[in-house]
Amino acid sequence: MSSHPQGLSQWNKVVSTHMGHLSKTQAMVLAMYSYGTVLLSNCGMSGVAYLWSELLRQRENTVRQRLREYLYDSKDKRGRQRHELEVETCFVRLLQWVVSWWTPHEKRMAIGLDATSLGQRFTVLSMSVLYRGCAIPVAWVILPANQKGEWMPHWQRLLKLMREGLPRDWMVVVLTDRGLYSKVLYQAIQRNHWHPMMRINSHGKCRPHHQRHFIHLRSLVSQPGMTWHGRLDCFASKTARLRCTLVAHWDEGFAEAWLLLTDLSPQRADSLWYGMRAWIEQGFKDLKRGGFRWEHTKMTDPRRAARLWLVIALATLWAVSVGGAVDATLSASGLLDLPNDPHPRRLSCLKRGLIKILAAAIRNLVLPFGRFIPELWPTISSLLVDPPIAPTGLSDAVY
């Protein structure tokens, strides 16, 4: 290891510590690939291979083959001792890695579930930790694009895999957009002892507690500036009906209201938390043109692409932790102004972290490793409840 650049040795030690189930070779190549991705702000294998061939004074094809073997299934590898990296074994460890760098006294976390695509090749179902305007992938499934089949079994498996990734005494809110809502997914999130906050469309009906008849969801918040929190039965159909809390908010300047279903009590849930869900969109941008240029990959095999995502996930985790620690020292705070943020960051936490790590490498300094310092979650100071349908006797129970 002494022949390797100082920075690679430092990062390999961190990766080996948090990914202790990997072999020494797997951890080393993963560290090399992800560190090269950070230095270049590009996950392309050719560029990373050439970088390390120059730094390690090795043949470019030798380094490239080492990176290629990391992506292969065991049947495609050379030699007798052929072991492929099973990406799903890394998911809980990724989440636990984030937790280990989390501010000790802060026991809340927002997680986003969403899907993204890469042209006509891949559809990616991703679970990400939402942090300071960024999203850190911690679990994912990559499917061939336009493939027939349901997504729900994949979401259920990912949630089950991640069940033990967070301490039981943490409050974890899982945010999803309208396209992912289903009663099955809502209940799968609950089985993790996490709290769903799922946006729904306004065309359905609901029955607030202590009322006999169903009413239209859109009648709860009929104009901008209104907010409604309450317990109800959502959806008139018996098979789809869900007893839950509805948190509704129509902010000025928006075309329609946010209608959010959660199992938190009306007193605990806050509709402004949903603004953090937009960070997963920024995370997808960071994966592509805004960060690591994943859209340029020539891969067509979903299993290989899933291993490349692990490289990008480590690069994202590292850079965001470094950039976020710097961001925490700045005076501006965007989260407190959600959902309309008049003070956007000049540099994202990812970009700030990439620059800081690159500067340390150029100056041959000890590499920076950050920590996660969450911002305060936004709150609504006063609630505007539509008087004619406001439920009475609201319970503090968490369902």
N, C-alpha and C positions, 0 to 999 in steps of 0.2 A: 504493500500500500504506500510505502514511502516514495515510490517512483511516480505516484499520481499527484496532480496538482492539489495544493492544500485544501482548496474549496471543495473538490470532489470528495476528499477523505472526510471532511466535516459533514457534508450532506449524506454521504453513505452511512455514517454512524447514526444520524438521525433516522434515516429510512429503515435501517436494520433494527433499531430500537422499537419503532412503532409497527413495523411489519415483521415481527420476530418469527412468524410461521414460514416465511420464505427461506429458500436455501441461500447460502452465501452468494452464489453466482446470480440468482434471480434478483436479490436485493441490490447487488452491485450494478447490474445492467439497468435496473429500474432507476437507481440513483443517477447513473450516467445519462440516461435518456431524459429524465425529468429536469436535471440540472442544465443540460444542453438546451432544452426547450425554454427554460427560464432565461438563459443568457441570450438566446437568439430571438426570443418572443415568437417562436415558430416551432411547431411540432414535426415539421417535415424531416423524415429520416435522412435524406441526403445531406441536408445542411448540418444536422446534428452529428452525423458520421464524419463529415469533413472537419468540423470544429474539433472533435476529439482526436482525429488523426493528426492534426496540427499540434494540439496541446500535449498529447501523449507520445508524439513522434512514432506513430504506428501507421501501417499501410491503411489507406482509406477503405479498401475492400474488406480488410480484416475487421475493422470497427463496424462497418456497415453490416457484415454478416452476423456479428455479435448482437446488434440491435434487431436484425431481422429474426434471428432465432428466438428472441424474447417474444415476438408476436406470434410465432408459429404454434400450431397444435403439435403434440408429441409425434404423430405419424409423419409430420413434415420435417422434423429435425434430423440432423446428422448424428451419427454415433449410436452407441448402445444405451447409455444412460440418458434417455430422452424423457424429460418431464416438462409438461406444459403448465403454465401459470393459470390457475383457476381464479378468475377475477372476483367471483362472488365471495371467496374466502377473505377478501381484503375489505369488504364493505363495512362490517362492524368495526374493524380496526381503524378505518378512516374516520368514522364518527367518534370513536374513543380518542383518537389523536386530537381532533378538534376540541373535545371536552377537556383533555389534559392541558391544553393551552388557554382554556377559557378563564375569564376572571373568576376567582374562587367563590366570591359571595353572590354572583349572579347565577341564578338557577332557572332561567327562562331561555327558551330557544324557539325560533321560528324556522319551520321547514317548509319548503315548497315542493309540490309535485307538479310536473308538467311534461309535455312532449315537445320535441323539436325534430326537424327532419334535415337530411342532407340530400338535396335534389331528389332524384328518383331511386337513390340507393338505399338509404337508411332512415328508419324512424327510431328515435331514442326516447325511452321513458326514463325520466331522471328525477331522483330525489336529491335535493340540495339544501344545505344549511344557508340561511339567509343572513347576511352580515354586512352592515355598512355599505349598502348599495350594491353588493356583490352576491354571488351565489357559488358555494363550494360544493361540487358534486361529491356525494358520498355513496350513492348506489345508483345503478342504471341497468337497463336492458336495451340492447341494440337489435332491432328487427329489420329484415329486408323491407324496403318501402313498398307500399301497396299490397302487402301480404294480407290475405284474409285471415281472420281470427280475432278473438277478443283480447283487449288489453287487460281486462280485470284480473285474470289469473296471474299475470306478471306483477301487477301492483300488489296483489295479495302476498305473493311470494317475497317481494322486496320488503314489504312491511314486516312480515314474519321474520325474515333474516335480521332485520334491524331492531328487533324488539328489545334485546338486551344491550343495545348500544348506548343508552342514556340512563342515568340514575333514576330510580322510581320517584324520588322526591322533587324532580324537576317538573316545571310546567312547560309542556311542549305543545305548540299550536301548529297544526298542519294546514297550509293554505293551498287551495286549488281554485282554478277558474271554472267558469260555467260548463265548459266542454267535458270536464272530468266528473261532474257530480253524479253520484249514484248512491243509493241507500247501502249497497254492499260495500262500497269503498268507505263510506262514513263509518260503518260498523267495524271494518278492518282496521281503521285508524284507532278506534276506541279500544280494540283488543290489545294494542300496544300501550295502553294507559296514556295515550296522547289525546289531544283535543282537536277534532276537525273544525275548520272554519272554511266552509265551502260555499262559493258563490253560486246562486241559482238564477234562472230566468224568472221574470215577473208575471208570466202568463198563467201560472197555476193558482190554486186556491188554498186557503188555510183557515184554521178555526182557533182563534185565541182562546186560552183557557177561560173557563167560566162563561163561555158563550155557546149557544146551541147550534148556530148555523155557520157554514163556511162562507168566507168572503174572498174577494180577489186580493192576491198578494200586493198588486200595485196600488191598492187603496190605502195601504198602511203609510206610505210616504208618497204623497200626491204632488209634491212640488219641491224645488230646490230649497235647501236649508233645513229640511225636516229629518229627524232621526227617530227611530222606534226600536225599543228593546222589549222583548217579552217571550213568555213561554206559549207554545201553541202546538197544534197538530198540523203539520205541513203536508199538503196534497190531499185531495179528496178521495182518491183511489185507496182502497183498503190495503192493497199489496204494496203500494208506494208510500203509504202514510208513515210519517216519522214524528214522534214526539220529541221536541227539541226546543232550543232557543233560536229565535230569529233576531238578528241584528241588522237593521236597515238604516241606511244613511244616504241622503242625496245631497252631495256637496255642490255649492255654487260653481257654475262653469262646466258642470258635467251634463251629458245628454240624458243620463238616466241614473237611477239609484243603485247602490250596492245592496243586494239582498243576500245575507250570509247566514248559513245554518251552522250551529255549534252545539256542543253539549255542556258548555260552560253556562253558569247561571247568568241571567241578564245583568246582574250587578257586577260581574267579573269581566264579561266580554266587552270589547270595544271595537267598533267598526273600523276605526282608523288603523288598526293592526293590519288590515287587509292590504293597505298600501305597500307593505313590505313584499307582497307577492310579486310586484313588478320587478323586483331585483333578480328574479330567476330569468327574466327576459334579458337583463343586462349580462347575466351569467352566460347565456347562450351566445350573446354578442362577443363576450370575452373568449369563448371557445373558437370563434371564427374570426372575422375581419378585425374585431377590436382587440384581439389578443394573440391567440396561438395558431390562427390560420388553419383550423381543421378542415375548412371547406375545400382546401387544395389537395387533400389526400386522394390517392388513386386506389385506395382499398375498396374491395367489393365483398370481403368476407366479414360478416358481423362479429364473429368471435375474435378475429384479429383487431377489428375496430374497437371492441370492448377493452382489449388490453392497451390500445393506444389511449383510450379515455382514462385509464388508470394513470398513465404518464401525465396527462393533462390535469387530472385531479390533484396529483401531488404538486405539480407546478403551481396550480391555482391556490391550494392550501398554503403553501409556503409564501408565495408573493402577497396574497391577501393578508396573511398574518403580519407580515412585515409592514406593508403599506397601511394596514388598519391601525397598527400601533402608532404610526406617525400621524395618521388622520385624527386619532383620539386627542392629540396634543394641539390640534388646530382650533381656532376660535369658532369657525362656522360649523353649524350642525344642521344637516338637511332633514334628518328624520323627524325632528320636532315640528316641521312645517308640512308634513304630509296631510292630505294627498297633493296639494299644490306646493311645490318646493321652489321658492323664489331664489334660493341660493344654491344652485347645483355645484357640485365639486368641480374644481378646475382639473383635477386629476383623480381618476378612480383609485380606490385602494389597490387594485391589481396593478395598475400602471405605476403607481408610486412605489410599490414593493419591487416590481421588476427593475426599475431604475436604481433603487437603493442597493439591491443585490448586485447588479451589474457594476455599479461604482465601486463596491467593496472588492469585487473580483479583479477589476482593473488595477486597483491600488494595492492588491495583494494583502488585503486586510482579513481579519477573521470575519466570516460571513455572518450577516445579521439573521437571527431567527426571532420571529415576533411572537405575539400572543394575541388572543382575541379579547377585545374590550368592547362589549356591546354598547350601543347607544341606548338612551332611555326610550322605551316604547311610547308611542303617541297616545294621548287620551283626549276624549271629548269632555269638556268641563261641565256642560249642561246638556240635558236631553230634551228634545222636543217630541213629545208623544202625542199622537193624534187622539184627542179626548174621546170621541164617540166610540172608539174600539179599544181603548186602553184596558188591558187585563188588570184585575185586582188581586191582591194577596200573592204577589210574586214570591216564589220560593228561592232560597239561596242554594238549594241542593244542586249538585253536579250530577247529571244523568249520563 
